[in-house]
Amino acid sequence: MTSSQQQLLERLNDVCRGNPSLHQLVETLQLITDSSPSEDNIDEIIRVYETALAILEKSIWSKQQSFETYQQLFRDLEELIATTGNDTRHKFIIIIPVADRPKHLQSCLQSLLTLCQSYHYGGYSNNKFTKIAVVIADDTKEQTNILKNKEIARYFNTQGLETIYFGQDEQWQQLEHLSKTDRQCLVNILGNFDRSALHHKGPSIMRNITYLKLNEMRQKEDNLLFHFVDSDQEFQVLIQDGVNNAEVYGINYFYELDKIFSHNKIRILTGKVVGDPPVSPAVMAGTFLDDVCAFLYRMANTEAKLACQFHQQEQQKEHDAAYHDMAELFGFKSTTEVYHYRCPLAGKHDHAKCFADFAGKLNQFFHGEHPTRKSYYNHEETVSEIKPARTIYTGNYIFTPGCLSYFIPFARLKLRMAGPTLGRIIKAEIKNGFVSANLPMLHNRTVEDTGKSEFRPGINSEHDKIDLSGEFERQYFGDVMLFSMEKITAAGYPEQSIDEQDINKILETTEKDIRQQYAAKQQQIQQKLELLKEVFFDNHNWWNTRDDLEPAKELFRTFIDNIESNFGENSPCYTLIDSASNRDKRFAQMLEAIVNYPANRKAWQTILGL
């Protein structure tokens, strides 16, 4: 045993003696210390470290203690593993598709760097973390943002994160490697672009083009895992800490993922997110209106100058998809419970200040936030426990190189719900090889300095007027595709061919059912909006007697106008999905995509050599 290994053992011993939950390991450590040095000692010490970390993890989460000692033990463990010279664990390639979001990208990579510095997965040598690399898949249009993204890549390379910039030049090189015949065979997967328009291709096509790069990488290096994350996410979790929220680096993601893939016969794993919901505002308006009305009802029954009482709220209830207007469509129980706003203001302040603060968050809803229904990390005793999955969350999924065969399907349609649709196909084919785990990432839809998303396709904003119709239409027909695919895969697709007439019938009946669901929710939203207008514009309520709250009231009026515009009787969103020509176009696209998918898949696998 080297002097360095001896020092690590002594430090572990000190930690165990100082922590009641680890006392049981002290005797084991003493026996190791007293025995003669050997390679078996090192393996045994590693096992004791792993036992200590499992016990400490449980203690930390049950008591919400500091992670400092926990992270230090992991760093010591990594140093010990490095001394063996035999680290056969996976190397992770983290892929971050990004389009005109340099601030999000910066935050995402900074969180990854902090995670690596906290836990040292895979070790650190030659000025870099040896088992972590990043690919920035850039779909950016604005030249200034392209330059920022390149600079971000250079910066994190200097900080020890191997960061590969995969921009338009590099993407075009990958496409040029393909013959014209191959390009034509893969047009539904990779799109059909010329060199001058290789931007804003959409997240699905961007991912598929990146798969070409990953296929090249998997032929040069063994034991890789590919991990896709969205640029508006971070490698930490949001927890409820008393009356406040806290963002913590409490999960050693890559250590846990390596264990899962090493000890189980799985091929693809999906995580989820905490923080902002992963769905569109198109399907959250009803739940948010419930909470906005509840906020105003409470405000109306108190006094403006009283000390703020919106801090003394119960912890948010655990309820999957509580933010979703149509949670029952996805197998979740629909909730009618109200979620109360938790005021984040520090120091002494009154209800008028709280009213103004809440008003400032209202219109962030149209950029994807749900100010009253964020989701929080709920620690389970075994983080690495896996469960059968049926949905891919494209912002947090990990797979073995062989799963490059599962490109994002129907990419040219640019529909939302691409991940869940892909998940149904994967589930039908590999069954138990497709799992989920409780390894979420923090999701932040907006950037702090503006309260808006840097870039969000399908949402048009002009002054205070917001038009959701583009995203709404992609959400609606994405739902139609998803629930049609459930029925189609149940009939044996894609292994078995399905008659075109049968596919078309499934699309039509599914769309009819989905349209009824959307119509019912639209009616509910309009009813809730009327209740909101009634309480907000009531001249007896104290905020309507105060001129100093005019800016806050204007934000409420803007919110009300935008809800009415997007979900009212004359909504361009519903006009678009009810357009006969648009519906016919979408049906033709979906039918063609579904029919051609098996042939597209075969061509893709042949060209990639999978």
N, C-alpha and C positions, 0 to 999 in steps of 0.2 A: 504494500500500500504506500503510495507516494505521500510526501508531506502535504501536498495540496489536498489529496483525498482525505487525509487525516484531519485537516482543518475543517473540511466540509462536514465530516462525521461529528467533530466536536461541536460545531455550530448547531447541527441538528439535535444533538444531545441537549444542548442548552435550551433550545426551543421547546423540546419535549418536557424538560424539567420545569419550565416556566409556564406551561399551559396545562391546566388540569385535565382537559380532554385527551391529552397525549401521554399522560403518565404511564399508561400501560406499555408504552414502547421503550421506556427507559431501561428496563431490565434486558430487553432484546438488544438494545444498542450496547449495553455493557458487555454482553457475551461476545458481540462482534469485536469490540475494542480489545478484549482480553485474548481473543484467538490469534493464531499466527496469520500473517498477511498472505492472501492468495487471491486469485481471480474470482473465486467463489464468493469471497468477502464483498467484492465490488457489486456483484449481482445481488447479493443479499441486502447490501446497503440500499441499492436502488429500489428493491421491493419494500424496504422499510420506509423510504421516502414516499413511495406511492401510497402506502398505508396511512402514513402521517397526513399526507395531503387530502386523502379522502375523508379522514376524521375531521381535519381542520375545516375543510369545505362545508361539511354539515354544520359544524359549530358556528362558522361565520354567518351563514345564511339564516340559521335559526335565531341568532342574536343580533344580526345585522352589524357585525363588527368590522373593523378595518381590514382591508385586503393586503396590507403592507407585508405582514409576515408570510402570508399565503404566497404572494408573488415572489418574495425572497427565496422561499423554499423551492419554488419551481426553477428559479435562476440557478440555485445551487445544484438541483437535480440535473439540469442541462449541462452544467460544468462537469459534473461527475460522469454523465454519459459520454461527453466529449473525450474524457481521459481514456475511455475504453478503446477509442478508435474504431468503433463498430456500431455506428448509428445507421440502422437500416430502415428508419421510418420514412414516411412519404415526404416528398417535396411538394409544396403547394404553389400553384400558379394562380394568382388572384387576377381576374379579368374585370375591368371597370369600364363598361360602355358609357360614353359621355357625349352630350350634345349641348354646346353653349352653356355649360355650367362650371366655370373654373372655380368659383367659390365653394360649391359643393364638392368638387373633386379635391380641392385642397384640404377640406375638412375630413373627407373620407380617408385620404392617404395619411393625414396627420394622426388620425385615430389608429390606423394600422401600424404606423411607426410606434406610437405609444404602447400599443398592445405588444409588439415585438420587444420593446425595451422593458416592459413589465414582466414578461414571462420567458423571453429568450428561446422560444421553441426552435429546436434544431441547432442552436448554438450560434455564436458570432465569431467569425475569424476573417482575416484579410479585409477588415473594415466593412464587412457586410454580414447580414443574417443569411446563413448558408442554405436554409431550406424554405425560403420565401422569395418569390419573385412576382412582379406586377406587370400586367399588360394593360396600358391605357388604350382602349379601342375608341378612337375619336371620330364622332359623326358630326362635328361642329361645322357651322357655316361661316360665322363671323371670323375674319382673319385675325382680329385682335385677340379673340378668345383662343384661336389655334396657337398663337404665339404664347399666350399665358399657359396653356396646357403643356406645351413643350418645355417651358421654363419650370413648371411644376415637376415634370418628369426629371429634369436635370437636378433640381434641388433635392428630391428624395433619393436619387442615386448617390448624392454626396453624403446623405444621412445614413447610408447602410442598407437601403431598400433597393434591390436590383429592380429598376423600373424601365420597361421597354415601351417606347412610344410607337403605337401602331396607328399612324395617321393615314391621310388619303393617298400619299405616295406609296406607302407600304401596302395599303389595301389594293391599290391598282396593280402593284407588282404581283400580288397573289392571284388576282383575276387574270392577268396576262399569262400566267403559267398554265392556264387552262386553254385548251384548243377552242376554236369557235364552235365546234360540235358539242363539246362538253359544256361550254357556257350556255348554249341553247337548251341543253338537257336540264340544266340547273337554274333556268330563269325563274322558276317559281320559288326557288330557295334563296338565290343571291340577287334577284332583281335584274334589271336591264338598264344599266347606267353608262353614260360616256364619262370620260375623264373630267369634263368640266362641271359635272353635276353630282359629284360623289360625296354628298353631304345630306343630312336630314333624310337618310334612307329609311329611318324608322328603327326602333330597337331590335325587332326580330331579324331583319336583314343584316343589321350591324353585327348581331351575335353570330349569324350564320357565316358571314365573311370572316369573322374572327376565328371560327372553327377551322378554317383553312390554315391559319397561322398556328393554331394549337396542334393540328395534325402534323405539321412540319416539326414542331417541338417534341411531340411524343416519339418521333422516330430517332431523336438524338439523345434522349435521356429516359431512364427507366424510373419506375415507382413514382409517377406523377399523379397528383389529383388536381383537377381544374375546378376553381371556385369562382362563380360569377356573382358579383355584387353590383347594386345600383350606386350611382355616384352620390345620391342624396341619403346614403346610409353611413353608419359609423360602427366600428367594431367595439361597441359597448352596449350596455342595456340601461333601460329606464326602470327605476324602482320607486315605490312609495315609501318614503322615510318619514314617518310621523305625518305632519300636516304638509310636508314639502315633498317635492320630487327630487331624485338624485340620479345622475348619470354615472355609472361605475364600470370599471374594467374588471368585471367579476368573473368572466369566463375565459379560460385558456382555450380558445376556439380550436386551434390547430392540433394541440395535444389531444383534445377530446375527439376530433374528427379522425385523426390518425388511429386512435384506439377502435373507433367504430368500424372503419374500413379494414383494419387489420384483423379484427376478431369476428367479423360477420361476412357472410357471402352476399354482399350487396354491391350494386353497381352505380346507383345514383341516390342521393339524399337531398331532401329539401328542408330548409329551415323556414323561419317566418320573420316578422318584424315586430318590434314594440315601438311605442311613440305614436307618430302619425299613422292613420289607417293606410293600408296599401291599395285602397279602392278609389274610384273617381267620385268627385262631388256629385256627379249625376245620380248616384245611388245612396246619398247620405243626407239629402235635404230634410227629409221627414224627421229623422232622429235629432238633427240639430235644431230644427224649429221647436221640437218638444222642450229642449233644454233652454233655448232662448226665451220662450214663453215663461218657463218656470223661473228663470232669473228675474224677469220683469215683474212677475207676480210677487215674488219675495221682496223685491225692491219697493214695490208699491205699498207694501205693508210694513215698511220701516221708515226711518227718517234719514234725510240726507246727511245730517251733521253727526249722527251717531257713529261711534267707532265701528269699523268694518267687521261684520259678523260672517263674512264669506270665507274665512280661514278655517272655521270649525266645522269642516265637512267630514262625513264618513269617508273611509278609504273607498276608492272606486270599486264597484262590484266586479267580480270575475264573471265575464260573460263573453263567450266567443262571438265575434262579429256584431257586437252591440251597436256599432256605428252604422251597420248596413240596413237600409230600408227594407231589403228583401232577403234577410238572413235565412228565412225558411227555405228559399230556393236552393240553398247550398247545404241543407241538412242541419242548420242551426236553429235552435228555438228562438222565435221572435220575442223581443222584450218590449214591454210598454212602460218600463221603469224610466223615471227621469234621472238624469245624471247632473248633479249640481256643479256649478262653476266653482273652482277653487282659486280664490284670489291669490296671485303670486307677489303682490306688493309688500315690501318690507317696511318696517317702522310704523308709527302711528298714522292712520289715515281714516277718512270717513267713507260713507257709502257713495258719495258723489265721486270720489277718486276711483273707487272700485267700478262704478258705472262707466266712467270714461275709459278705464283700462279695458274692460270687457268690450266696449264699443270698438276699440282699436284692433281687436282680434276678429271681429265679425267677418270682415271681407277677406280674411285669410282663408276662410272656408272655400272660396272659389278657386284657390290655388292648392287645395288638397288637404288642408288642416281640418281637424274636428276639435275645436278648443275645449270641449267638455268630455270627449270620449277618447282620450288617448289610451293606449294599452300598455300594460306594465309587465315586467318580467316576473314570472312566478317560478321560483326555484323548485326543482324536483330533487328528490334524494339522489337519484342517479341521473346525472346530466346526460350521459351517453346512452340512456335507454332509447331504443328505437321502436317505431310503430309503423304499421303499414300506411302507405300514402297513396293518394290519387291525384293530388294537385302539385304542380311545380310552381314555386314562387320564384319567378325569374330574377328577382333581386337578391336571392340567397339560395343557390343550389350548387351542389358539389358532385362530381362524377369522375369515374375512371375513364382513361383515354378511349376505351372501346365504345363508350356511350357518345362519342362524337357522331356516331351514326344517327343519333336522335336530334337532328337539327330542329329549329323552331319551325313548326309546320305553318303553311298558309301565310307565309311572311308578307307576300305582296299585298295582301288584303288590308294590312295595317290595323287589324282589329285588336281591341283589348281582350283580355282573358286568354291570351296565347299560352300562358303557362298552365293554367288549369286544363286547357284543351290538350296540350302536349301530355300532361299528366295522365289523362284518360287513355291515351294511346299507349304510353309506357306501361301503365298498370295492366292493360290488357295483354301485353306481351311478356313482361319480365316478372310480374306479380311480386313475390317476396323480395326480389332484388331491388325494389323501389321503396324507400322508407322516408320517414320524417323523424326529426329529433328536436328536442327543446333547446335549440341553439339560435335564438333570434338575434337580430342586429337592430340598432337604433335607427329609426326612420325620421328624417327631418325634411318635410316637404318644402319649407321656405327657408330663406336665409335671414338671419337676425336683423340685419341693418335695413332691410326693405319690407319684411313681412310677406314677401312674394317669392314664388319660384323663379329661378333665373330663366328657365326656358321650359315650357310645357306645351307640347303640340296639341292642337285641337281646341285651344282656349284663346279667344281673341279679346284683347282688352284695349279699349280706347277711352282715355280719361277714366271716368269711374264706371263706365259701361262694360259689362263682362258678358260675352257670348260663349256659352258652353256647347253649342250645337255640334261642333266638330267632334269633340271628345264624347259627347252624349251619343251620337250616332255610332261611333266605334264601340262604345260600351254596349249599346243595345244589340247590335248585330254580333258582337263578341259573345254576348249571352246566348243568342240564338245558335251560334256555331257550337259553343260549349255543350249545351244541353241536347243539341242534335247529335253531337259526337258521343255522348253517353249512350244514346240509343243505338247508334251505328256500331260502336265497339261491342255492345252487348250482343249484336247479331254476328259477331266474328271478325269484323273489320279490325285491322287491315290485312290480316292473314287470309281472310276470305273476301272475295269480291262481292260487292253489293250492287244490285241493279240500279241504274240511274233513276228510274221512276220511283223506286222505293226510297232512295236518298232524297229525292225532291219532295216526296210526300212527308218524310220525316221533317225536313226543313220547314215546310208549310205548316204542319200541325204544331211544331215547336214554336214557330214564330207567332202563331195565333195565341197560344197559351202565354207566351212571354208578353205579348202586347196587352193582354188582359191584366196581367200583373202590373205592368207599367201604368195602365190607365187607372187602376185602383189606387196606386200610390200617388199619382198626380192629383186625384180627387182629394185624398187625405192631405197632401201638401197644401192645396188651396184652402182647405178648411182650417188648417193650422196657421196659415198665413193670415187669414181673417182674424183669428184670435189674437195673433201677434199685433196686427194693426190696431185692433180694438184697445188693447192694454197700452200700447206705446203712445198712441195719439190721444189718449184720455187726458183732457186738460186738468183733471183733478189730481193726477199723479205729479209728484213734486219735481221731476226732471223737466216737466213742461212749464214750470214757473221760473226757471233759472236760465238767464241769458249766458252765464259763464259756461254752460254745458252745450252750447250751440254746436261746437265742432263735433262733440260726441254724438249729438242727436243727428247731425248730418250723416255720420257714418252709419247710424241705424237706418236712416232713410235710404241711403245708398244700398245697404244690404236688402232691405225690403223690396226696393225697385228691381234689383238683380234677381232675387228669388221669383218675383212676379213675372219678370221678363222671360226667365228660363223655364219656369214650371207652370205658368198661368195658361189661360185659355188660348192666347195668341202666341204661344211659345214657338220660336224657330226650331227648338229641339224636337218637339213632337211633330211639327210640320215636316221636318226632314225625314223622320223615320216612317211617317205615313205617306210620303211621296211614292206614288206607284212606280215612277221611273227609277227612283233610287232603290226601292225594294227589289224590282226586277233585276237591276244591275247587280245588287248584292247577292241575290239568289243565284244568278248565273255564275258569279265569281266563286261562291262557296261550292256549288255543285262541281264546277270544273276543277277546283282545288282538291276536293275530296276524291273525285274520280282519279285524278292524276297522281295523288300522293304515293301509292305503292310503286309506280314506275319511277317517280322522282327519287324515292328512297333507294331503290335498287341502283339507279345511276349514281347517286351520291356515295353509296358504300363502295361501288366499284372504283370511282375516281379517287376516293380517299384511301383505298386499299384496306377497308375494314371488313 
